[in-house]
Amino acid sequence: MSHRALLLTLSILLSSLAIPAALSLGAPEAPAAPVKHAMPVFDASRVAAPSLRAQAAASNNMVYGGGSIQKIPKVYIVLWCWNGADPSSEAPYLQNFFNGVGGSAWMQPQTQYTETARGAITNPTGQLKGVWADNSCTVPPVPDLQIGSEALKAATHFGYDKDANYIIATPHLHNDAQFGVPGGYCAWHSSTTDTLGRPVAYTDLPYIPDAQGGVCGQNFVNAGAAGNLDGVSIVGGHEYAEAVTDPVPTSGWADASGQENGDKCAWISSGPGASHNIVLSTGTFAIQTLWSNAISGCAG
């Protein structure tokens, strides 16, 4: 082999070895997608009869996964990029619901669930601890990965609390692409970590009245104008209850199929465990029931 040919062969060999290193030094990877535990939209064709559903669920109580619960539940709401636009008056309804829900009979089934380190969940009054209208964004978001970042901002704004659910309420007509569509969801909850490695539980709560055809709870309990915001408390309450019992899905309480206490009782319209109104000190609200291991059924 000539000297020139040898140099050419070595050059090709070194170039091939350099390719993996060059790739690894490229642009940083996009953030990992969150583990989203979602509440599916209502689909009458896929909801089993209440009696059959109850029979199936009764043999499948929730089990503890060894992770955390929220012992002293707290709620912080972020009205993210709303800029004052609230055509359905969701914000006051949402705040009144969470202002009154602490200490209610609806939340009492939560107190049977425990964690190894701190014992059982409690049900104190005054669980809504703050509301923040964060209008710092210049363009209304189409969220997903951005929700976790906003939750971290909320934890900084309000203060970190391992027992807090930071609810990121997105603005009218700026929701996830999968929100309120067939096969999609109404809301979801997840967890991220802050710079100190601490878990931050949060909820993506779309602007629920934007969902059409009652797929996210409009008029699920109450007819006419009285039920326009039924879905706000049904869906918001669903995600809140699950975040309390399973803030880092699904390391807390879930059944063998991964369903949490809200999932097991979602979209029951009649019979045992059906959604209904509850009266709180702050008003009357539509809610779904929550799973109780104690009775192997839906309660609240």
C-alpha distance (Angstrom), angle and dihedral (degrees) to the residues before:
residue distance angle dihedral
M1 . . .
S2 3.79 . .
H3 3.79 121.5 .
R4 3.80 89.9 -113.3
A5 3.82 92.3 51.1
L6 3.79 90.9 48.7
L7 3.82 91.9 53.2
L8 3.80 90.4 48.8
T9 3.83 91.9 51.4
L10 3.81 91.8 49.0
S11 3.79 91.1 48.4
I12 3.82 92.3 53.6
L13 3.81 91.3 46.7
L14 3.81 93.6 50.7
S15 3.80 91.4 46.9
S16 3.81 91.7 54.1
L17 3.79 91.2 49.8
A18 3.80 90.8 50.6
I19 3.80 95.5 55.2
P20 3.85 97.5 82.2
A21 3.80 91.4 47.5
A22 3.79 91.5 49.7
L23 3.78 90.8 50.8
S24 3.79 92.7 49.9
L25 3.80 90.8 53.5
G26 3.79 93.7 53.8
A27 3.81 127.9 104.7
P28 3.83 114.7 -39.9
E29 3.77 116.3 -96.8
A30 3.79 119.8 -100.3
P31 3.82 115.4 -98.7
A32 3.77 114.2 -83.6
A33 3.79 114.4 -99.4
P34 3.80 113.2 -105.2
V35 3.78 122.4 -107.9
K36 3.78 96.4 -105.3
H37 3.79 117.7 -157.9
A38 3.78 100.1 -165.6
M39 3.79 137.0 -167.7
P40 3.81 105.9 -133.2
V41 3.76 121.4 -133.7
F42 3.79 118.2 -97.8
D43 3.78 111.9 -90.6
A44 3.80 113.8 177.7
S45 3.80 91.8 -162.9
R46 3.80 91.7 60.0
V47 3.82 101.2 40.7
A48 3.80 111.3 100.5
A49 3.78 121.2 -135.7
P50 3.82 109.2 -83.0
S51 3.82 93.3 -115.7
L52 3.81 93.9 51.8
R53 3.78 91.5 43.6
A54 3.79 91.8 51.1
Q55 3.79 92.1 50.4
A56 3.80 91.8 51.4
A57 3.79 94.3 46.2
A58 3.80 96.0 45.7
S59 3.79 91.2 68.6
N60 3.78 92.0 50.5
N61 3.81 110.9 60.9
M62 3.77 119.8 174.1
V63 3.79 120.0 -93.0
Y64 3.79 131.1 -154.5
G65 3.79 115.5 -106.2
G66 3.80 96.5 -162.4
G67 3.80 96.6 -105.4
S68 3.78 133.8 108.5
I69 3.79 135.1 -65.7
Q70 3.80 127.6 -165.5
K71 3.78 102.2 -101.6
I72 3.81 97.1 -175.1
P73 3.83 102.4 26.8
K74 3.79 119.4 -142.8
V75 3.79 132.1 177.7
Y76 3.78 129.4 -152.0
I77 3.80 118.9 -176.6
V78 3.80 124.2 -154.0
L79 3.81 116.4 -164.9
W80 3.77 92.1 -155.2
C81 3.82 116.2 -153.3
W82 3.79 93.2 -26.0
N83 3.81 92.4 136.1
G84 3.79 89.1 -162.1
A85 3.82 95.4 -55.7
D86 3.81 110.0 135.8
P87 3.82 108.8 140.8
S88 3.81 94.2 170.2
S89 3.83 95.9 43.5
E90 3.79 91.1 -120.5
A91 3.82 95.2 151.0
P92 3.83 99.0 64.4
Y93 3.81 91.3 42.0
L94 3.81 91.4 50.8
Q95 3.79 92.7 47.3
N96 3.79 93.2 47.6
F97 3.79 90.5 50.7
F98 3.79 94.7 52.4
N99 3.80 92.1 40.2
G100 3.79 89.9 59.9
V101 3.78 105.6 31.9
G102 3.82 97.3 81.1
G103 3.80 112.6 97.1
S104 3.81 92.4 14.4
A105 3.79 124.9 138.2
W106 3.79 87.7 -120.4
M107 3.81 90.6 66.2
Q108 3.80 96.1 42.8
P109 3.84 95.8 92.1
Q110 3.81 87.0 63.7
T111 3.81 90.7 70.0
Q112 3.82 93.4 72.1
Y113 3.81 90.8 69.4
T114 3.78 119.2 88.0
E115 3.78 143.3 178.2
T116 3.78 127.9 -140.4
A117 3.79 97.0 -116.7
R118 3.81 104.2 41.8
G119 3.78 109.7 17.6
A120 3.79 127.2 -132.7
I121 3.80 132.3 3.5
T122 3.81 113.4 -104.6
N123 3.80 129.4 -145.6
P124 3.82 107.4 -140.6
T125 3.78 125.6 170.2
G126 3.78 121.5 -113.5
Q127 3.81 97.8 42.3
L128 3.82 96.2 156.8
K129 3.79 102.4 88.0
G130 3.78 103.6 171.9
V131 3.81 149.5 -9.9
W132 3.80 123.9 -148.4
A133 3.80 126.6 -170.9
D134 3.79 99.0 -152.8
N135 3.79 105.7 -167.8
S136 3.80 94.7 158.6
C137 3.82 92.5 113.5
T138 3.80 116.9 93.7
V139 3.81 96.5 -154.2
P140 3.82 122.6 39.1
P141 3.79 106.1 -108.8
V142 3.76 129.8 -118.2
P143 3.78 91.6 -149.1
D144 3.75 138.7 -151.3
L145 3.79 112.5 106.3
Q146 3.82 87.1 23.6
I147 3.80 92.0 62.1
G148 3.81 92.9 70.6
S149 3.80 91.1 51.4
E150 3.79 90.8 50.7
A151 3.81 89.8 49.4
L152 3.80 89.2 56.4
K153 3.80 89.3 50.3
A154 3.80 88.6 50.9
A155 3.80 91.9 51.3
T156 3.79 88.5 52.9
H157 3.80 92.8 45.7
F158 3.81 97.2 47.1
G159 3.79 98.3 25.9
Y160 3.77 128.6 -101.1
D161 3.80 119.0 -75.5
K162 3.80 124.1 167.4
D163 3.81 88.6 -151.0
A164 3.79 93.7 55.5
N165 3.77 130.2 104.0
Y166 3.80 109.2 -154.8
I167 3.81 104.2 -152.5
I168 3.79 112.0 -156.0
A169 3.80 106.0 -159.4
T170 3.79 109.8 -164.0
P171 3.81 123.2 -147.4
H172 3.78 132.1 -95.1
L173 3.83 111.5 -74.5
H174 3.82 93.9 2.4
N175 3.79 103.2 95.5
D176 3.78 136.7 133.2
A177 3.79 114.5 -72.5
Q178 3.82 89.6 -117.8
F179 3.79 94.3 52.0
G180 3.79 117.0 119.2
V181 3.81 97.1 -10.3
P182 3.83 128.7 119.8
G183 3.77 108.1 -76.5
G184 3.79 90.4 11.4
Y185 3.77 133.7 102.7
C186 3.78 143.1 -105.9
A187 3.83 98.4 -142.0
W188 3.78 140.9 -26.4
H189 3.77 141.1 -152.9
S190 3.77 131.3 -147.4
S191 3.78 143.4 150.2
T192 3.78 135.9 -114.6
T193 3.81 132.7 179.7
D194 3.78 130.1 -114.9
T195 3.80 126.0 -137.1
L196 3.81 90.1 -83.5
G197 3.79 91.7 55.1
R198 3.81 94.0 -108.3
P199 3.82 119.3 144.6
V200 3.80 116.4 -110.3
A201 3.81 113.7 -163.4
Y202 3.79 116.3 -152.4
T203 3.79 144.2 166.2
D204 3.78 131.1 -140.5
L205 3.81 103.2 -143.3
P206 3.82 111.5 -178.6
Y207 3.78 121.3 -156.4
I208 3.80 92.4 -79.8
P209 3.85 98.6 -159.7
D210 3.83 87.8 62.8
A211 3.82 89.0 72.8
Q212 3.77 109.1 96.6
G213 3.79 131.2 -144.4
G214 3.79 96.3 24.4
V215 3.81 93.8 -75.7
C216 3.81 90.5 136.6
G217 3.77 98.7 40.6
Q218 3.79 108.9 -78.4
N219 3.84 106.1 155.7
F220 3.80 90.9 -4.6
V221 3.81 90.4 135.3
N222 3.80 106.7 8.7
A223 3.80 127.6 44.8
G224 3.78 126.0 -132.2
A225 3.78 124.7 -3.2
A226 3.82 90.8 -19.1
G227 3.80 88.9 68.5
N228 3.80 100.5 44.8
L229 3.79 91.3 104.9
D230 3.81 99.1 33.8
G231 3.78 89.2 111.5
V232 3.80 93.6 55.7
S233 3.80 93.0 64.7
I234 3.81 95.1 32.7
V235 3.81 94.2 52.2
G236 3.81 96.0 32.6
G237 3.79 90.7 48.6
H238 3.79 92.0 47.2
E239 3.81 93.1 55.3
Y240 3.80 93.1 40.9
A241 3.81 93.2 53.2
E242 3.79 91.9 48.0
A243 3.79 92.7 48.7
V244 3.82 89.3 54.3
T245 3.81 94.4 52.0
D246 3.81 97.3 32.8
P247 3.82 111.7 18.9
V248 3.82 93.7 163.0
P249 3.82 102.5 42.8
T250 2.96 119.3 -101.2
S251 3.79 104.3 -6.2
G252 3.80 94.7 90.3
W253 3.81 123.1 48.2
A254 3.81 121.5 -18.5
D255 3.77 137.4 129.4
A256 3.78 127.2 -106.3
S257 3.80 91.7 -84.8
G258 3.81 93.2 50.0
Q259 3.81 96.6 -102.9
E260 3.80 116.6 146.2
N261 3.79 128.2 -148.4
G262 3.79 93.6 -85.0
D263 3.80 95.7 46.2
K264 3.79 93.1 55.4
C265 3.81 92.1 59.2
A266 3.81 102.1 32.2
W267 3.80 123.0 134.1
I268 3.81 98.2 2.5
S269 3.78 104.9 155.7
S270 3.80 102.2 178.0
G271 3.78 143.0 15.5
P272 3.82 126.2 23.4
G273 3.78 112.8 -0.1
A274 3.80 95.4 14.5
S275 3.79 120.4 158.4
H276 3.79 113.2 -98.2
N277 3.80 145.1 158.5
I278 3.77 123.7 -76.9
V279 3.78 125.0 -164.5
L280 3.80 115.4 -135.3
S281 3.78 130.2 175.5
T282 3.83 86.9 -99.8
G283 3.80 98.7 49.8
T284 3.79 145.0 -69.9
F285 3.80 118.2 -54.6
A286 3.79 138.3 -179.6
I287 3.79 113.7 -121.8
Q288 3.77 140.0 170.7
T289 3.78 120.5 -128.0
L290 3.82 123.6 -105.2
W291 3.76 130.6 -131.2
S292 3.80 117.4 -97.5
N293 3.79 118.8 -165.0
A294 3.79 87.8 -164.2
I295 3.81 91.7 69.2
S296 3.82 98.3 19.8
G297 3.76 87.8 -125.3
C298 3.78 147.4 75.7
A299 3.79 118.4 -65.4
G300 3.77 142.1 169.4
